[in-house]
Amino acid sequence: MIRLRWIILFALTLAVIWSSPWRFAESAAARAHPTVAPLIKIAYRYYPIAGTTATELRSQLNQLGPSDETEGRRYDARTDWVVKWTYRYRQQSHACILQQAQTQVAVTFTLPQWQPTPRAARSLVQDWRRYQASLQLHEDGHKDHGVGAAQDIQQALRRLPPAAACAALETQIQTAARAIIRTYNQKDLEYDRVTRHGSTQGAIFPTTTTVSR
C-alpha cells in the first residue's frame, strides 16, 4: 500500500482600495437624500481541472490553483475584494461639509471546476460536490469581510463632522477609510488562521474515503 500525504491548499484574500472625490455644490434637497447601501458586484473565475481519481484531481489542484506571490505557494481557491468609495462635499461659510458618501465592493471568486467523466466513481463525485460546497462556504466568509468593509466605510464617512477646509476633510475621509480596510485585512488573516484556511469548515479534498490506492 502506498501512503499518500495530501497537501491541502486553500484560499487567500487580498483587499485593494480605490477612492475618488466628486467636488461640486449641492442643494439642501440633495443633501437630505438618504444614502443607499453599498453596491455589491460578484464575479466568478474558474480554472478547469481534469482527472478520474482523487489523486489526479489533487495533483491538478496543486499545479493549477491560484498562486500567491507573497507566500510563493498555490491555493485551491481565492477571493479578492476591492472597495471603492466616492463622496461629495461643498464649502459652506467657514466649513467644508460632506454631502454624500457611496461605497462599492467588487468580489471575485477564483474556484476549481471539474466535469466528471463516466469513468469517475460515484463516491469521488459526491466527495467533490461536498468539497465544493465547503470551499464556497469558506470563500463566502472572505466576501463578507469585503462587504463589511464597504458598509463600515460608508457609515464612517457619513458620521464625519465638517472640517475647516475641504483639504482637511479629504484627509479625514482617506484616513478613516484606509483604517477600516486595514482592519478587515487583519480579519481575513485571522479568519484563515482560525479556520485553518477552511479545513475546519470541511474544505478538504480528498477525504480518506476517496484516496486512490
PLY file of the C-alpha trace (Angstrom):
ply
format ascii 1.0
element vertex 213
property float x
property float y
property float z
element edge 212
property int vertex1
property int vertex2
end_header
0.00 0.00 0.00
1.29 3.45 -0.90
0.71 6.05 1.74
-0.04 9.48 0.33
0.46 12.71 2.21
-2.01 15.28 0.91
-1.04 18.94 0.87
-4.28 20.86 1.25
-4.25 24.32 -0.29
-6.92 26.89 0.38
-7.90 30.48 -0.20
-6.11 33.76 0.30
-7.90 37.09 0.18
-6.45 40.36 -1.00
-8.05 43.77 -0.47
-7.46 46.70 -2.82
-8.57 50.25 -2.13
-9.69 52.97 -4.51
-11.29 56.33 -3.97
-12.47 59.33 -5.93
-13.82 62.72 -4.84
-16.70 64.45 -6.61
-16.41 68.18 -5.95
-19.47 70.32 -6.55
-22.11 72.21 -4.63
-25.42 70.54 -3.89
-28.85 71.80 -2.91
-30.38 71.22 0.52
-32.76 68.71 -1.02
-29.87 66.71 -2.49
-28.08 66.80 0.83
-31.16 65.35 2.52
-31.36 62.47 0.07
-30.74 59.23 2.02
-27.54 57.34 1.34
-28.14 53.96 -0.28
-26.50 50.73 0.80
-23.10 49.79 -0.66
-23.19 48.43 -4.19
-22.05 44.80 -4.38
-20.72 43.13 -7.51
-19.90 39.41 -7.56
-17.85 37.66 -10.24
-16.60 34.09 -10.62
-13.45 32.83 -12.31
-12.97 29.13 -12.82
-9.86 27.17 -13.65
-10.54 23.73 -15.17
-9.03 20.58 -13.75
-9.23 17.03 -15.12
-8.90 13.53 -13.73
-10.78 10.39 -12.82
-9.25 9.72 -9.40
-8.77 11.73 -6.23
-5.02 11.52 -6.73
-5.25 13.08 -10.17
-7.60 15.83 -9.02
-5.44 16.70 -6.02
-2.42 16.92 -8.29
-4.28 19.26 -10.65
-5.35 21.49 -7.76
-1.77 21.70 -6.56
-0.48 22.58 -10.02
-3.20 24.90 -11.31
-4.70 26.62 -8.27
-4.32 30.40 -7.92
-0.90 31.41 -6.66
0.07 33.90 -4.02
3.31 35.67 -4.93
3.98 36.88 -1.39
3.86 33.36 0.03
5.21 31.58 -3.03
2.53 28.87 -2.99
-0.74 27.91 -4.60
-4.18 27.61 -3.11
-7.28 25.72 -4.18
-9.30 28.94 -4.36
-9.04 32.64 -3.84
-11.30 35.57 -3.06
-10.33 39.12 -3.96
-12.39 42.10 -2.85
-11.96 45.67 -3.95
-13.65 48.52 -2.11
-14.21 51.87 -3.82
-15.57 54.98 -2.18
-16.83 58.20 -3.73
-18.02 61.31 -1.98
-19.39 64.79 -2.49
-18.72 67.86 -0.41
-19.04 71.63 -0.57
-17.54 74.63 1.15
-20.17 76.45 3.17
-19.32 79.59 5.03
-16.27 78.66 7.13
-16.67 74.87 6.94
-16.39 72.10 4.38
-19.36 69.74 4.65
-19.61 66.18 3.35
-22.80 65.93 1.33
-22.86 62.30 0.28
-20.76 59.15 0.52
-21.16 55.96 -1.50
-19.19 52.74 -1.45
-18.93 49.82 -3.82
-17.32 46.43 -3.34
-16.35 44.09 -6.16
-15.79 40.48 -5.12
-14.09 37.96 -7.39
-14.05 34.26 -6.56
-11.45 32.04 -8.21
-12.50 28.40 -7.92
-11.68 24.99 -9.41
-14.06 23.45 -11.92
-14.21 19.71 -12.61
-16.52 17.98 -15.07
-16.81 14.30 -14.02
-16.49 11.71 -16.74
-18.38 8.40 -16.85
-15.23 6.72 -15.50
-15.31 8.73 -12.28
-16.55 6.81 -9.26
-19.80 7.99 -7.69
-18.08 8.34 -4.33
-15.50 10.65 -5.91
-18.21 12.83 -7.45
-20.03 13.03 -4.13
-16.85 13.95 -2.28
-16.06 16.64 -4.85
-19.50 18.19 -4.50
-19.17 18.19 -0.73
-15.76 19.82 -1.05
-17.05 22.46 -3.48
-19.83 23.46 -1.08
-17.41 23.71 1.85
-14.89 25.66 -0.21
-17.55 28.15 -1.25
-18.64 28.46 2.36
-15.11 29.44 3.34
-14.75 31.90 0.48
-18.07 33.49 1.38
-16.53 34.41 4.72
-13.88 36.44 2.89
-16.59 38.03 0.73
-18.44 39.07 3.88
-15.33 40.91 5.05
-15.25 42.92 1.84
-18.93 43.78 2.17
-18.43 44.65 5.82
-15.56 46.99 4.95
-17.72 48.79 2.40
-20.55 49.16 4.89
-18.29 50.42 7.67
-16.57 52.93 5.40
-19.88 54.33 4.21
-21.13 54.69 7.77
-17.86 56.20 8.99
-17.80 58.81 6.23
-21.39 59.81 6.88
-20.51 60.47 10.54
-17.57 62.76 9.77
-18.05 66.29 11.15
-17.48 69.38 8.98
-13.86 70.46 8.56
-12.39 73.93 8.41
-11.17 73.27 4.87
-12.02 70.71 2.20
-8.40 69.53 2.07
-8.65 68.65 5.75
-11.95 66.85 5.14
-10.38 64.79 2.35
-7.59 63.78 4.71
-10.13 62.65 7.29
-12.01 60.67 4.65
-8.92 58.83 3.41
-7.62 58.18 6.92
-10.92 56.72 8.11
-11.46 54.56 5.02
-7.94 53.15 4.90
-8.01 52.31 8.60
-11.15 50.25 8.01
-9.52 48.46 5.08
-6.57 47.53 7.30
-8.95 46.24 9.95
-10.70 43.94 7.51
-7.40 42.77 6.03
-6.50 41.61 9.51
-9.90 39.95 9.86
-9.18 37.96 6.70
-5.86 36.78 8.08
-7.39 35.83 11.42
-10.27 34.06 9.68
-7.82 31.89 7.74
-5.85 31.19 10.90
-8.91 30.16 12.93
-10.42 28.03 10.15
-7.01 26.75 9.03
-7.81 28.07 5.55
-11.18 26.36 5.53
-10.23 22.94 6.85
-12.43 23.34 9.95
-15.32 24.13 7.59
-14.84 20.94 5.62
-12.91 22.42 2.69
-10.61 19.40 2.42
-10.09 17.30 -0.66
-9.89 14.40 -0.85
-11.25 12.73 2.23
-9.72 9.40 3.25
-12.63 7.52 1.70
-11.78 8.72 -1.81
-7.99 8.39 -1.77
-6.82 6.17 -4.60
-4.68 3.22 -3.58
0 1
1 2
2 3
3 4
4 5
5 6
6 7
7 8
8 9
9 10
10 11
11 12
12 13
13 14
14 15
15 16
16 17
17 18
18 19
19 20
20 21
21 22
22 23
23 24
24 25
25 26
26 27
27 28
28 29
29 30
30 31
31 32
32 33
33 34
34 35
35 36
36 37
37 38
38 39
39 40
40 41
41 42
42 43
43 44
44 45
45 46
46 47
47 48
48 49
49 50
50 51
51 52
52 53
53 54
54 55
55 56
56 57
57 58
58 59
59 60
60 61
61 62
62 63
63 64
64 65
65 66
66 67
67 68
68 69
69 70
70 71
71 72
72 73
73 74
74 75
75 76
76 77
77 78
78 79
79 80
80 81
81 82
82 83
83 84
84 85
85 86
86 87
87 88
88 89
89 90
90 91
91 92
92 93
93 94
94 95
95 96
96 97
97 98
98 99
99 100
100 101
101 102
102 103
103 104
104 105
105 106
106 107
107 108
108 109
109 110
110 111
111 112
112 113
113 114
114 115
115 116
116 117
117 118
118 119
119 120
120 121
121 122
122 123
123 124
124 125
125 126
126 127
127 128
128 129
129 130
130 131
131 132
132 133
133 134
134 135
135 136
136 137
137 138
138 139
139 140
140 141
141 142
142 143
143 144
144 145
145 146
146 147
147 148
148 149
149 150
150 151
151 152
152 153
153 154
154 155
155 156
156 157
157 158
158 159
159 160
160 161
161 162
162 163
163 164
164 165
165 166
166 167
167 168
168 169
169 170
170 171
171 172
172 173
173 174
174 175
175 176
176 177
177 178
178 179
179 180
180 181
181 182
182 183
183 184
184 185
185 186
186 187
187 188
188 189
189 190
190 191
191 192
192 193
193 194
194 195
195 196
196 197
197 198
198 199
199 200
200 201
201 202
202 203
203 204
204 205
205 206
206 207
207 208
208 209
209 210
210 211
211 212
